[in-house]
Amino acid sequence: MGLHFLSSSRFPLRRLAALTLVLQVGFSSAETPNLYAADKHWIAYLQAHTPEEVSSILGRAESLLDSAEGYPSQSPIALILHGEETRAFLKANYSTNRALVDQAARLDAYNVIDVQVCETWMRDNSVSADQLPPFVSTVPYGPAVEQQLLEQGYDHF
């Protein structure tokens, strides 16, 4: 399964319906994401579940922010983590992943991304919410969030 982007003009909840970007190394869409287009929302699927993928996506998100003027006004890109890449965000691993976590925190502060972690993955891996940085929120089941967005009318392009 390659990278797929989806679009919709409806969002029921900020955290759940923010742009879902589930970490893929590259954008394969011909259309470049625009952080300022109110009618566009993007979704991509995670493949490798690695911190390197997260870093690549955060770099791309930061490039989009740097290429525009002002702060984004649309819903942020939601990074839904539900694999081993989540370990990079654990407080116990902060010293090893400081650059990655700090970049994610900065992008979250500018409303570019919204990092969300799957509670099912957390439970299966004995991770509690207090082990995550304050800017990271949780969703009950990451893959279901993705499916729900598809069912709400997101379109591939």
N, CA, C and O atoms as a GROMACS GRO file, in nm:
protein
  628
    1MET      N    1   0.084  -0.116   0.000
    1MET     CA    2   0.000   0.000   0.000
    1MET      C    3   0.089   0.123   0.000
    1MET      O    4   0.173   0.138   0.088
    2GLY      N    5   0.071   0.209  -0.095
    2GLY     CA    6   0.151   0.329  -0.104
    2GLY      C    7   0.087   0.444  -0.030
    2GLY      O    8  -0.010   0.426   0.043
    3LEU      N    9   0.142   0.562  -0.049
    3LEU     CA   10   0.091   0.680   0.016
    3LEU      C   11  -0.036   0.724  -0.053
    3LEU      O   12  -0.040   0.733  -0.176
    4HIS      N   13  -0.138   0.751   0.023
    4HIS     CA   14  -0.264   0.798  -0.031
    4HIS      C   15  -0.305   0.922   0.045
    4HIS      O   16  -0.293   0.928   0.167
    5PHE      N   17  -0.353   1.021  -0.026
    5PHE     CA   18  -0.406   1.140   0.037
    5PHE      C   19  -0.556   1.142   0.016
    5PHE      O   20  -0.606   1.097  -0.088
    6LEU      N   21  -0.626   1.192   0.113
    6LEU     CA   22  -0.770   1.201   0.106
    6LEU      C   23  -0.810   1.344   0.136
    6LEU      O   24  -0.737   1.417   0.202
    7SER      N   25  -0.926   1.382   0.089
    7SER     CA   26  -0.973   1.518   0.110
    7SER      C   27  -1.118   1.518   0.153
    7SER      O   28  -1.196   1.434   0.110
    8SER      N   29  -1.154   1.613   0.238
    8SER     CA   30  -1.292   1.630   0.281
    8SER      C   31  -1.310   1.772   0.331
    8SER      O   32  -1.213   1.839   0.368
    9SER      N   33  -1.433   1.819   0.332
    9SER     CA   34  -1.460   1.951   0.386
    9SER      C   35  -1.529   1.943   0.521
    9SER      O   36  -1.567   2.046   0.576
   10ARG      N   37  -1.548   1.822   0.577
   10ARG     CA   38  -1.617   1.807   0.705
   10ARG      C   39  -1.523   1.750   0.811
   10ARG      O   40  -1.442   1.661   0.783
   11PHE      N   41  -1.536   1.802   0.933
   11PHE     CA   42  -1.462   1.749   1.048
   11PHE      C   43  -1.552   1.750   1.170
   11PHE      O   44  -1.595   1.857   1.211
   12PRO      N   45  -1.583   1.635   1.231
   12PRO     CA   46  -1.668   1.634   1.349
   12PRO      C   47  -1.596   1.676   1.476
   12PRO      O   48  -1.657   1.740   1.562
   13LEU      N   49  -1.470   1.645   1.490
   13LEU     CA   50  -1.393   1.678   1.610
   13LEU      C   51  -1.255   1.725   1.570
   13LEU      O   52  -1.198   1.674   1.473
   14ARG      N   53  -1.200   1.821   1.644
   14ARG     CA   54  -1.067   1.872   1.611
   14ARG      C   55  -0.962   1.762   1.616
   14ARG      O   56  -0.887   1.744   1.520
   15ARG      N   57  -0.956   1.690   1.725
   15ARG     CA   58  -0.852   1.588   1.742
   15ARG      C   59  -0.872   1.471   1.648
   15ARG      O   60  -0.776   1.420   1.591
   16LEU      N   61  -0.995   1.428   1.631
   16LEU     CA   62  -1.023   1.311   1.550
   16LEU      C   63  -1.019   1.344   1.403
   16LEU      O   64  -0.976   1.263   1.321
   17ALA      N   65  -1.065   1.463   1.369
   17ALA     CA   66  -1.084   1.494   1.229
   17ALA      C   67  -0.983   1.591   1.173
   17ALA      O   68  -0.997   1.638   1.061
   18ALA      N   69  -0.882   1.621   1.250
   18ALA     CA   70  -0.774   1.700   1.194
   18ALA      C   71  -0.713   1.618   1.082
   18ALA      O   72  -0.731   1.497   1.074
   19LEU      N   73  -0.644   1.684   0.998
   19LEU     CA   74  -0.579   1.612   0.888
   19LEU      C   75  -0.503   1.494   0.941
   19LEU      O   76  -0.418   1.510   1.029
   20THR      N   77  -0.530   1.377   0.890
   20THR     CA   78  -0.465   1.256   0.939
   20THR      C   79  -0.350   1.221   0.848
   20THR      O   80  -0.367   1.182   0.733
   21LEU      N   81  -0.234   1.236   0.903
   21LEU     CA   82  -0.114   1.202   0.829
   21LEU      C   83  -0.048   1.091   0.908
   21LEU      O   84   0.011   1.115   1.013
   22VAL      N   85  -0.059   0.972   0.858
   22VAL     CA   86  -0.010   0.857   0.932
   22VAL      C   87   0.120   0.812   0.869
   22VAL      O   88   0.133   0.700   0.821
   23LEU      N   89   0.211   0.899   0.870
   23LEU     CA   90   0.352   0.880   0.846
   23LEU      C   91   0.395   0.792   0.730
   23LEU      O   92   0.394   0.669   0.740
   24GLN      N   93   0.431   0.854   0.622
   24GLN     CA   94   0.486   0.787   0.505
   24GLN      C   95   0.606   0.869   0.462
   24GLN      O   96   0.604   0.992   0.472
   25VAL      N   97   0.709   0.806   0.416
   25VAL     CA   98   0.833   0.876   0.387
   25VAL      C   99   0.816   0.985   0.283
   25VAL      O  100   0.876   1.092   0.299
   26GLY      N  101   0.740   0.965   0.178
   26GLY     CA  102   0.729   1.067   0.076
   26GLY      C  103   0.587   1.095   0.036
   26GLY      O  104   0.498   1.012   0.053
   27PHE      N  105   0.566   1.215  -0.020
   27PHE     CA  106   0.437   1.246  -0.079
   27PHE      C  107   0.439   1.192  -0.221
   27PHE      O  108   0.529   1.226  -0.297
   28SER      N  109   0.342   1.110  -0.258
   28SER     CA  110   0.338   1.061  -0.394
   28SER      C  111   0.226   1.126  -0.472
   28SER      O  112   0.207   1.098  -0.591
   29SER      N  113   0.152   1.213  -0.408
   29SER     CA  114   0.042   1.281  -0.474
   29SER      C  115   0.097   1.389  -0.566
   29SER      O  116   0.200   1.451  -0.537
   30ALA      N  117   0.028   1.411  -0.676
   30ALA     CA  118   0.067   1.518  -0.766
   30ALA      C  119   0.034   1.653  -0.705
   30ALA      O  120   0.097   1.754  -0.738
   31GLU      N  121  -0.065   1.655  -0.616
   31GLU     CA  122  -0.105   1.779  -0.551
   31GLU      C  123  -0.023   1.798  -0.424
   31GLU      O  124  -0.014   1.706  -0.342
   32THR      N  125   0.036   1.914  -0.408
   32THR     CA  126   0.114   1.943  -0.289
   32THR      C  127   0.022   1.991  -0.178
   32THR      O  128  -0.062   2.078  -0.202
   33PRO      N  129   0.035   1.935  -0.057
   33PRO     CA  130  -0.048   1.980   0.054
   33PRO      C  131  -0.032   2.130   0.077
   33PRO      O  132   0.078   2.184   0.062
   34ASN      N  133  -0.140   2.195   0.114
   34ASN     CA  134  -0.141   2.338   0.139
   34ASN      C  135  -0.197   2.360   0.278
   34ASN      O  136  -0.313   2.327   0.304
   35LEU      N  137  -0.118   2.415   0.369
   35LEU     CA  138  -0.161   2.435   0.507
   35LEU      C  139  -0.263   2.547   0.520
   35LEU      O  140  -0.317   2.567   0.629
   36TYR      N  141  -0.290   2.620   0.414
   36TYR     CA  142  -0.378   2.736   0.422
   36TYR      C  143  -0.508   2.719   0.344
   36TYR      O  144  -0.593   2.807   0.350
   37ALA      N  145  -0.525   2.610   0.273
   37ALA     CA  146  -0.647   2.586   0.196
   37ALA      C  147  -0.754   2.531   0.290
   37ALA      O  148  -0.743   2.417   0.336
   38ALA      N  149  -0.856   2.610   0.317
   38ALA     CA  150  -0.958   2.572   0.414
   38ALA      C  151  -1.039   2.451   0.370
   38ALA      O  152  -1.094   2.380   0.455
   39ASP      N  153  -1.048   2.427   0.240
   39ASP     CA  154  -1.132   2.316   0.193
   39ASP      C  155  -1.052   2.188   0.169
   39ASP      O  156  -1.109   2.091   0.119
   40LYS      N  157  -0.926   2.184   0.203
   40LYS     CA  158  -0.843   2.065   0.180
   40LYS      C  159  -0.796   2.006   0.311
   40LYS      O  160  -0.755   2.077   0.403
   41HIS      N  161  -0.803   1.874   0.318
   41HIS     CA  162  -0.753   1.800   0.432
   41HIS      C  163  -0.688   1.674   0.378
   41HIS      O  164  -0.736   1.616   0.281
   42TRP      N  165  -0.581   1.631   0.439
   42TRP     CA  166  -0.497   1.527   0.382
   42TRP      C  167  -0.486   1.406   0.472
   42TRP      O  168  -0.495   1.416   0.595
   43ILE      N  169  -0.468   1.289   0.410
   43ILE     CA  170  -0.446   1.165   0.484
   43ILE      C  171  -0.344   1.080   0.409
   43ILE      O  172  -0.348   1.072   0.286
   44ALA      N  173  -0.254   1.017   0.482
   44ALA     CA  174  -0.158   0.924   0.424
   44ALA      C  175  -0.142   0.806   0.519
   44ALA      O  176  -0.172   0.818   0.638
   45TYR      N  177  -0.097   0.693   0.467
   45TYR     CA  178  -0.086   0.572   0.548
   45TYR      C  179   0.059   0.541   0.584
   45TYR      O  180   0.149   0.556   0.502
   46LEU      N  181   0.080   0.497   0.707
   46LEU     CA  182   0.211   0.458   0.758
   46LEU      C  183   0.252   0.324   0.701
   46LEU      O  184   0.169   0.233   0.688
   47GLN      N  185   0.378   0.310   0.667
   47GLN     CA  186   0.430   0.183   0.617
   47GLN      C  187   0.530   0.121   0.714
   47GLN      O  188   0.507   0.010   0.763
   48ALA      N  189   0.640   0.188   0.742
   48ALA     CA  190   0.751   0.126   0.815
   48ALA      C  191   0.742   0.143   0.967
   48ALA      O  192   0.808   0.069   1.040
   49HIS      N  193   0.664   0.238   1.014
   49HIS     CA  194   0.651   0.263   1.159
   49HIS      C  195   0.786   0.286   1.226
   49HIS      O  196   0.818   0.222   1.326
   50THR      N  197   0.865   0.379   1.172
   50THR     CA  198   0.997   0.407   1.228
   50THR      C  199   1.010   0.555   1.263
   50THR      O  200   0.939   0.639   1.208
   51PRO      N  201   1.100   0.587   1.355
   51PRO     CA  202   1.127   0.728   1.384
   51PRO      C  203   1.178   0.803   1.260
   51PRO      O  204   1.155   0.924   1.247
   52GLU      N  205   1.245   0.733   1.170
   52GLU     CA  206   1.294   0.796   1.047
   52GLU      C  207   1.177   0.845   0.961
   52GLU      O  208   1.185   0.952   0.900
   53GLU      N  209   1.070   0.767   0.954
   53GLU     CA  210   0.950   0.811   0.882
   53GLU      C  211   0.892   0.935   0.947
   53GLU      O  212   0.856   1.031   0.879
   54VAL      N  213   0.883   0.933   1.079
   54VAL     CA  214   0.830   1.048   1.152
   54VAL      C  215   0.914   1.171   1.121
   54VAL      O  216   0.861   1.278   1.094
   55SER      N  217   1.044   1.156   1.126
   55SER     CA  218   1.135   1.267   1.099
   55SER      C  219   1.115   1.322   0.958
   55SER      O  220   1.114   1.443   0.938
   56SER      N  221   1.100   1.233   0.861
   56SER     CA  222   1.079   1.275   0.723
   56SER      C  223   0.949   1.354   0.709
   56SER      O  224   0.946   1.459   0.644
   57ILE      N  225   0.843   1.305   0.770
   57ILE     CA  226   0.713   1.374   0.763
   57ILE      C  227   0.720   1.508   0.834
   57ILE      O  228   0.669   1.608   0.782
   58LEU      N  229   0.781   1.513   0.951
   58LEU     CA  230   0.793   1.640   1.022
   58LEU      C  231   0.875   1.739   0.940
   58LEU      O  232   0.844   1.858   0.939
   59GLY      N  233   0.978   1.691   0.873
   59GLY     CA  234   1.057   1.778   0.787
   59GLY      C  235   0.975   1.835   0.673
   59GLY      O  236   0.986   1.953   0.640
   60ARG      N  237   0.892   1.750   0.614
   60ARG     CA  238   0.804   1.797   0.506
   60ARG      C  239   0.701   1.897   0.559
   60ARG      O  240   0.673   1.997   0.493
   61ALA      N  241   0.645   1.870   0.675
   61ALA     CA  242   0.548   1.961   0.735
   61ALA      C  243   0.613   2.096   0.765
   61ALA      O  244   0.553   2.201   0.742
   62GLU      N  245   0.734   2.092   0.816
   62GLU     CA  246   0.805   2.216   0.845
   62GLU      C  247   0.837   2.292   0.716
   62GLU      O  248   0.831   2.415   0.715
   63SER      N  249   0.871   2.222   0.610
   63SER     CA  250   0.896   2.286   0.481
   63SER      C  251   0.771   2.356   0.429
   63SER      O  252   0.779   2.466   0.374
   64LEU      N  253   0.655   2.292   0.447
   64LEU     CA  254   0.529   2.355   0.406
   64LEU      C  255   0.505   2.482   0.486
   64LEU      O  256   0.463   2.584   0.430
   65LEU      N  257   0.533   2.477   0.614
   65LEU     CA  258   0.517   2.595   0.700
   65LEU      C  259   0.614   2.705   0.657
   65LEU      O  260   0.576   2.821   0.647
   66ASP      N  261   0.738   2.668   0.633
   66ASP     CA  262   0.841   2.766   0.595
   66ASP      C  263   0.813   2.830   0.459
   66ASP      O  264   0.854   2.944   0.435
   67SER      N  265   0.743   2.759   0.371
   67SER     CA  266   0.720   2.810   0.236
   67SER      C  267   0.600   2.904   0.228
   67SER      O  268   0.574   2.962   0.123
   68ALA      N  269   0.527   2.919   0.336
   68ALA     CA  270   0.408   3.005   0.335
   68ALA      C  271   0.428   3.121   0.431
   68ALA      O  272   0.518   3.122   0.515
   69GLU      N  273   0.340   3.220   0.417
   69GLU     CA  274   0.346   3.335   0.507
   69GLU      C  275   0.242   3.319   0.616
   69GLU      O  276   0.130   3.274   0.590
   70GLY      N  277   0.276   3.354   0.737
   70GLY     CA  278   0.182   3.347   0.848
   70GLY      C  279   0.168   3.206   0.902
   70GLY      O  280   0.243   3.115   0.865
   71TYR      N  281   0.071   3.189   0.990
   71TYR     CA  282   0.046   3.060   1.052
   71TYR      C  283  -0.072   2.993   0.983
   71TYR      O  284  -0.163   3.062   0.936
   72PRO      N  285  -0.073   2.860   0.978
   72PRO     CA  286  -0.185   2.791   0.915
   72PRO      C  287  -0.314   2.815   0.991
   72PRO      O  288  -0.314   2.825   1.114
   73SER      N  289  -0.424   2.825   0.917
   73SER     CA  290  -0.553   2.849   0.981
   73SER      C  291  -0.645   2.728   0.972
   73SER      O  292  -0.748   2.725   1.038
   74GLN      N  293  -0.610   2.630   0.893
   74GLN     CA  294  -0.694   2.511   0.882
   74GLN      C  295  -0.657   2.413   0.992
   74GLN      O  296  -0.566   2.437   1.071
   75SER      N  297  -0.730   2.303   0.997
   75SER     CA  298  -0.700   2.198   1.095
   75SER      C  299  -0.558   2.148   1.075
   75SER      O  300  -0.511   2.137   0.961
   76PRO      N  301  -0.490   2.117   1.184
   76PRO     CA  302  -0.352   2.070   1.171
   76PRO      C  303  -0.344   1.929   1.114
   76PRO      O  304  -0.442   1.855   1.116
   77ILE      N  305  -0.229   1.894   1.065
   77ILE     CA  306  -0.201   1.759   1.020
   77ILE      C  307  -0.197   1.672   1.146
   77ILE      O  308  -0.116   1.697   1.236
   78ALA      N  309  -0.283   1.571   1.152
   78ALA     CA  310  -0.281   1.482   1.269
   78ALA      C  311  -0.194   1.362   1.238
   78ALA      O  312  -0.220   1.287   1.144
   79LEU      N  313  -0.091   1.344   1.317
   79LEU     CA  314  -0.003   1.229   1.301
   79LEU      C  315  -0.053   1.121   1.396
   79LEU      O  316  -0.034   1.130   1.517
   80ILE      N  317  -0.117   1.020   1.342
   80ILE     CA  318  -0.172   0.912   1.424
   80ILE      C  319  -0.070   0.800   1.429
   80ILE      O  320  -0.047   0.731   1.330
   81LEU      N  321  -0.010   0.783   1.546
   81LEU     CA  322   0.095   0.684   1.564
   81LEU      C  323   0.035   0.558   1.626
   81LEU      O  324  -0.034   0.566   1.728
   82HIS      N  325   0.061   0.443   1.564
   82HIS     CA  326   0.008   0.318   1.620
   82HIS      C  327   0.105   0.203   1.598
   82HIS      O  328   0.064   0.089   1.576
   83GLY      N  329   0.233   0.234   1.603
   83GLY     CA  330   0.336   0.132   1.586
   83GLY      C  331   0.459   0.168   1.665
   83GLY      O  332   0.456   0.253   1.754
   84GLU      N  333   0.568   0.102   1.632
   84GLU     CA  334   0.693   0.119   1.707
   84GLU      C  335   0.748   0.261   1.702
   84GLU      O  336   0.827   0.299   1.789
   85GLU      N  337   0.707   0.341   1.603
   85GLU     CA  338   0.751   0.480   1.597
   85GLU      C  339   0.707   0.557   1.721
   85GLU      O  340   0.768   0.659   1.756
   86THR      N  341   0.602   0.510   1.787
   86THR     CA  342   0.551   0.576   1.907
   86THR      C  343   0.656   0.581   2.018
   86THR      O  344   0.659   0.676   2.096
   87ARG      N  345   0.741   0.482   2.024
   87ARG     CA  346   0.843   0.476   2.130
   87ARG      C  347   0.935   0.598   2.128
   87ARG      O  348   0.990   0.635   2.232
   88ALA      N  349   0.953   0.659   2.013
   88ALA     CA  350   1.037   0.778   2.004
   88ALA      C  351   0.981   0.893   2.088
   88ALA      O  352   1.056   0.982   2.129
   89PHE      N  353   0.850   0.892   2.113
   89PHE     CA  354   0.786   1.000   2.188
   89PHE      C  355   0.775   0.973   2.337
   89PHE      O  356   0.728   1.059   2.412
   90LEU      N  357   0.818   0.857   2.382
   90LEU     CA  358   0.812   0.826   2.525
   90LEU      C  359   0.914   0.912   2.601
   90LEU      O  360   1.026   0.931   2.554
   91LYS      N  361   0.874   0.962   2.716
   91LYS     CA  362   0.963   1.047   2.795
   91LYS      C  363   1.094   0.978   2.828
   91LYS      O  364   1.199   1.043   2.833
   92ALA      N  365   1.091   0.848   2.850
   92ALA     CA  366   1.214   0.773   2.880
   92ALA      C  367   1.312   0.773   2.764
   92ALA      O  368   1.432   0.751   2.785
   93ASN      N  369   1.264   0.798   2.643
   93ASN     CA  370   1.350   0.798   2.524
   93ASN      C  371   1.379   0.939   2.472
   93ASN      O  372   1.433   0.956   2.363
   94TYR      N  373   1.343   1.039   2.552
   94TYR     CA  374   1.358   1.178   2.506
   94TYR      C  375   1.502   1.214   2.471
   94TYR      O  376   1.526   1.278   2.369
   95SER      N  377   1.596   1.174   2.553
   95SER     CA  378   1.735   1.214   2.526
   95SER      C  379   1.784   1.159   2.392
   95SER      O  380   1.864   1.224   2.325
   96THR      N  381   1.738   1.042   2.354
   96THR     CA  382   1.777   0.982   2.226
   96THR      C  383   1.705   1.048   2.109
   96THR      O  384   1.760   1.059   2.000
   97ASN      N  385   1.582   1.092   2.132
   97ASN     CA  386   1.497   1.144   2.024
   97ASN      C  387   1.463   1.292   2.042
   97ASN      O  388   1.361   1.339   1.993
   98ARG      N  389   1.549   1.364   2.113
   98ARG     CA  390   1.523   1.504   2.146
   98ARG      C  391   1.490   1.589   2.023
   98ARG      O  392   1.392   1.664   2.025
   99ALA      N  393   1.568   1.579   1.918
   99ALA     CA  394   1.545   1.662   1.799
   99ALA      C  395   1.408   1.634   1.738
   99ALA      O  396   1.336   1.726   1.699
  100LEU      N  397   1.372   1.507   1.729
  100LEU     CA  398   1.243   1.468   1.672
  100LEU      C  399   1.127   1.519   1.757
  100LEU      O  400   1.033   1.579   1.705
  101VAL      N  401   1.134   1.496   1.887
  101VAL     CA  402   1.026   1.537   1.977
  101VAL      C  403   1.016   1.689   1.983
  101VAL      O  404   0.905   1.744   1.982
  102ASP      N  405   1.128   1.758   1.988
  102ASP     CA  406   1.126   1.905   1.991
  102ASP      C  407   1.068   1.962   1.862
  102ASP      O  408   0.994   2.061   1.866
  103GLN      N  409   1.101   1.902   1.748
  103GLN     CA  410   1.045   1.948   1.621
  103GLN      C  411   0.894   1.927   1.620
  103GLN      O  412   0.819   2.015   1.578
  104ALA      N  413   0.848   1.811   1.667
  104ALA     CA  414   0.705   1.784   1.673
  104ALA      C  415   0.635   1.882   1.766
  104ALA      O  416   0.527   1.931   1.734
  105ALA      N  417   0.695   1.911   1.880
  105ALA     CA  418   0.636   2.006   1.975
  105ALA      C  419   0.626   2.145   1.913
  105ALA      O  420   0.525   2.214   1.930
  106ARG      N  421   0.729   2.186   1.842
  106ARG     CA  422   0.729   2.317   1.776
  106ARG      C  423   0.620   2.325   1.670
  106ARG      O  424   0.546   2.423   1.663
  107LEU      N  425   0.609   2.221   1.587
  107LEU     CA  426   0.506   2.220   1.482
  107LEU      C  427   0.366   2.215   1.544
  107LEU      O  428   0.273   2.274   1.490
  108ASP      N  429   0.351   2.145   1.654
  108ASP     CA  430   0.223   2.142   1.725
  108ASP      C  431   0.189   2.282   1.777
  108ASP      O  432   0.075   2.326   1.768
  109ALA      N  433   0.287   2.351   1.832
  109ALA     CA  434   0.265   2.485   1.885
  109ALA      C  435   0.219   2.583   1.777
  109ALA      O  436   0.144   2.676   1.806
  110TYR      N  437   0.263   2.562   1.654
  110TYR     CA  438   0.223   2.648   1.542
  110TYR      C  439   0.100   2.594   1.469
  110TYR      O  440   0.066   2.644   1.362
  111ASN      N  441   0.034   2.494   1.526
  111ASN     CA  442  -0.088   2.436   1.470
  111ASN      C  443  -0.067   2.372   1.332
  111ASN      O  444  -0.158   2.369   1.250
  112VAL      N  445   0.053   2.322   1.309
  112VAL     CA  446   0.083   2.254   1.183
  112VAL      C  447   0.050   2.106   1.194
  112VAL      O  448   0.000   2.046   1.099
  113ILE      N  449   0.079   2.047   1.309
  113ILE     CA  450   0.051   1.904   1.330
  113ILE      C  451  -0.024   1.884   1.461
  113ILE      O  452  -0.029   1.973   1.547
  114ASP      N  453  -0.082   1.766   1.474
  114ASP     CA  454  -0.149   1.724   1.597
  114ASP      C  455  -0.113   1.577   1.616
  114ASP      O  456  -0.171   1.490   1.551
  115VAL      N  457  -0.018   1.549   1.705
  115VAL     CA  458   0.029   1.412   1.725
  115VAL      C  459  -0.070   1.337   1.813
  115VAL      O  460  -0.104   1.381   1.923
  116GLN      N  461  -0.115   1.222   1.763
  116GLN     CA  462  -0.210   1.138   1.835
  116GLN      C  463  -0.157   0.996   1.839
  116GLN      O  464  -0.106   0.944   1.739
  117VAL      N  465  -0.169   0.931   1.955
  117VAL     CA  466  -0.120   0.795   1.974
  117VAL      C  467  -0.237   0.702   2.001
  117VAL      O  468  -0.330   0.736   2.073
  118CYS      N  469  -0.231   0.586   1.942
  118CYS     CA  470  -0.334   0.483   1.956
  118CYS      C  471  -0.332   0.424   2.097
  118CYS      O  472  -0.230   0.370   2.141
  119GLU      N  473  -0.445   0.434   2.167
  119GLU     CA  474  -0.455   0.379   2.303
  119GLU      C  475  -0.446   0.227   2.304
  119GLU      O  476  -0.398   0.169   2.402
  120THR      N  477  -0.490   0.162   2.198
  120THR     CA  478  -0.478   0.016   2.190
  120THR      C  479  -0.331  -0.023   2.186
  120THR      O  480  -0.290  -0.116   2.255
  121TRP      N  481  -0.252   0.047   2.104
  121TRP     CA  482  -0.108   0.020   2.100
  121TRP      C  483  -0.048   0.046   2.238
  121TRP      O  484   0.036  -0.031   2.286
  122MET      N  485  -0.090   0.155   2.302
  122MET     CA  486  -0.037   0.188   2.434
  122MET      C  487  -0.066   0.075   2.533
  122MET      O  488   0.022   0.033   2.607
  123ARG      N  489  -0.188   0.028   2.534
  123ARG     CA  490  -0.227  -0.080   2.626
  123ARG      C  491  -0.147  -0.206   2.597
  123ARG      O  492  -0.096  -0.270   2.689
  124ASP      N  493  -0.135  -0.242   2.470
  124ASP     CA  494  -0.060  -0.363   2.431
  124ASP      C  495   0.088  -0.354   2.465
  124ASP      O  496   0.155  -0.457   2.479
  125ASN      N  497   0.140  -0.232   2.479
  125ASN     CA  498   0.282  -0.212   2.506
  125ASN      C  499   0.308  -0.153   2.644
  125ASN      O  500   0.417  -0.103   2.672
  126SER      N  501   0.208  -0.160   2.730
  126SER     CA  502   0.219  -0.113   2.870
  126SER      C  503   0.270   0.031   2.878
  126SER      O  504   0.359   0.062   2.957
  127VAL      N  505   0.212   0.118   2.796
  127VAL     CA  506   0.248   0.259   2.795
  127VAL      C  507   0.130   0.338   2.849
  127VAL      O  508   0.016   0.318   2.806
  128SER      N  509   0.156   0.426   2.944
  128SER     CA  510   0.050   0.512   2.998
  128SER      C  511   0.063   0.653   2.940
  128SER      O  512   0.170   0.692   2.892
  129ALA      N  513  -0.046   0.727   2.943
  129ALA     CA  514  -0.047   0.862   2.885
  129ALA      C  515   0.055   0.954   2.951
  129ALA      O  516   0.106   1.045   2.885
  130ASP      N  517   0.086   0.932   3.079
  130ASP     CA  518   0.184   1.019   3.145
  130ASP      C  519   0.327   0.994   3.098
  130ASP      O  520   0.418   1.066   3.139
  131GLN      N  521   0.347   0.893   3.015
  131GLN     CA  522   0.480   0.868   2.957
  131GLN      C  523   0.500   0.944   2.827
  131GLN      O  524   0.608   0.941   2.768
  132LEU      N  525   0.395   1.013   2.782
  132LEU     CA  526   0.401   1.090   2.657
  132LEU      C  527   0.416   1.238   2.689
  132LEU      O  528   0.375   1.282   2.796
  133PRO      N  529   0.474   1.315   2.598
  133PRO     CA  530   0.484   1.459   2.619
  133PRO      C  531   0.345   1.523   2.623
  133PRO      O  532   0.250   1.467   2.568
  134PRO      N  533   0.331   1.638   2.687
  134PRO     CA  534   0.200   1.702   2.704
  134PRO      C  535   0.129   1.736   2.572
  134PRO      O  536   0.006   1.742   2.569
  135PHE      N  537   0.203   1.759   2.465
  135PHE     CA  538   0.138   1.797   2.340
  135PHE      C  539   0.080   1.678   2.264
  135PHE      O  540   0.009   1.698   2.166
  136VAL      N  541   0.106   1.556   2.308
  136VAL     CA  542   0.056   1.436   2.241
  136VAL      C  543  -0.078   1.396   2.302
  136VAL      O  544  -0.091   1.383   2.423
  137SER      N  545  -0.178   1.378   2.215
  137SER     CA  546  -0.309   1.331   2.260
  137SER      C  547  -0.325   1.185   2.218
  137SER      O  548  -0.238   1.129   2.150
  138THR      N  549  -0.434   1.123   2.259
  138THR     CA  550  -0.457   0.983   2.226
  138THR      C  551  -0.590   0.964   2.156
  138THR      O  552  -0.682   1.046   2.169
  139VAL      N  553  -0.600   0.856   2.080
  139VAL     CA  554  -0.725   0.813   2.016
  139VAL      C  555  -0.745   0.667   2.054
  139VAL      O  556  -0.647   0.595   2.074
  140PRO      N  557  -0.870   0.622   2.064
  140PRO     CA  558  -0.894   0.484   2.108
  140PRO      C  559  -0.825   0.379   2.021
  140PRO      O  560  -0.761   0.288   2.074
  141TYR      N  561  -0.839   0.390   1.888
  141TYR     CA  562  -0.781   0.290   1.799
  141TYR      C  563  -0.746   0.358   1.668
  141TYR      O  564  -0.835   0.393   1.589
  142GLY      N  565  -0.617   0.379   1.643
  142GLY     CA  566  -0.569   0.454   1.528
  142GLY      C  567  -0.625   0.411   1.394
  142GLY      O  568  -0.675   0.495   1.320
  143PRO      N  569  -0.619   0.280   1.360
  143PRO     CA  570  -0.673   0.238   1.231
  143PRO      C  571  -0.823   0.267   1.215
  143PRO      O  572  -0.869   0.295   1.105
  144ALA      N  573  -0.899   0.262   1.324
  144ALA     CA  574  -1.042   0.294   1.317
  144ALA      C  575  -1.064   0.442   1.289
  144ALA      O  576  -1.158   0.479   1.219
  145VAL      N  577  -0.978   0.527   1.344
  145VAL     CA  578  -0.987   0.670   1.317
  145VAL      C  579  -0.968   0.694   1.168
  145VAL      O  580  -1.042   0.771   1.106
  146GLU      N  581  -0.868   0.628   1.110
  146GLU     CA  582  -0.844   0.641   0.967
  146GLU      C  583  -0.966   0.595   0.888
  146GLU      O  584  -1.010   0.665   0.796
  147GLN      N  585  -1.022   0.481   0.923
  147GLN     CA  586  -1.139   0.428   0.853
  147GLN      C  587  -1.259   0.521   0.867
  147GLN      O  588  -1.333   0.542   0.772
  148GLN      N  589  -1.277   0.576   0.987
  148GLN     CA  590  -1.388   0.668   1.010
  148GLN      C  591  -1.377   0.790   0.919
  148GLN      O  592  -1.477   0.837   0.865
  149LEU      N  593  -1.258   0.841   0.904
  149LEU     CA  594  -1.239   0.956   0.815
  149LEU      C  595  -1.274   0.919   0.671
  149LEU      O  596  -1.335   0.999   0.600
  150LEU      N  597  -1.235   0.800   0.628
  150LEU     CA  598  -1.270   0.754   0.493
  150LEU      C  599  -1.422   0.746   0.477
  150LEU      O  600  -1.476   0.788   0.375
  151GLU      N  601  -1.488   0.694   0.577
  151GLU     CA  602  -1.634   0.679   0.571
  151GLU      C  603  -1.706   0.812   0.576
  151GLU      O  604  -1.822   0.821   0.536
  152GLN      N  605  -1.640   0.915   0.624
  152GLN     CA  606  -1.700   1.048   0.630
  152GLN      C  607  -1.685   1.125   0.500
  152GLN      O  608  -1.719   1.243   0.493
  153GLY      N  609  -1.634   1.059   0.396
  153GLY     CA  610  -1.630   1.121   0.265
  153GLY      C  611  -1.496   1.171   0.217
  153GLY      O  612  -1.490   1.247   0.121
  154TYR      N  613  -1.391   1.133   0.280
  154TYR     CA  614  -1.260   1.171   0.230
  154TYR      C  615  -1.238   1.108   0.093
  154TYR      O  616  -1.276   0.993   0.070
  155ASP      N  617  -1.177   1.183   0.003
  155ASP     CA  618  -1.153   1.136  -0.133
  155ASP      C  619  -1.004   1.121  -0.158
  155ASP      O  620  -0.923   1.203  -0.116
  156HIS      N  621  -0.968   1.013  -0.229
  156HIS     CA  622  -0.829   0.997  -0.271
  156HIS      C  623  -0.800   1.092  -0.387
  156HIS      O  624  -0.888   1.123  -0.468
  157PHE      N  625  -0.679   1.138  -0.394
  157PHE     CA  626  -0.635   1.208  -0.514
  157PHE      C  627  -0.492   1.171  -0.544
  157PHE      O  628  -0.435   1.219  -0.642
   0.00000   0.00000   0.00000
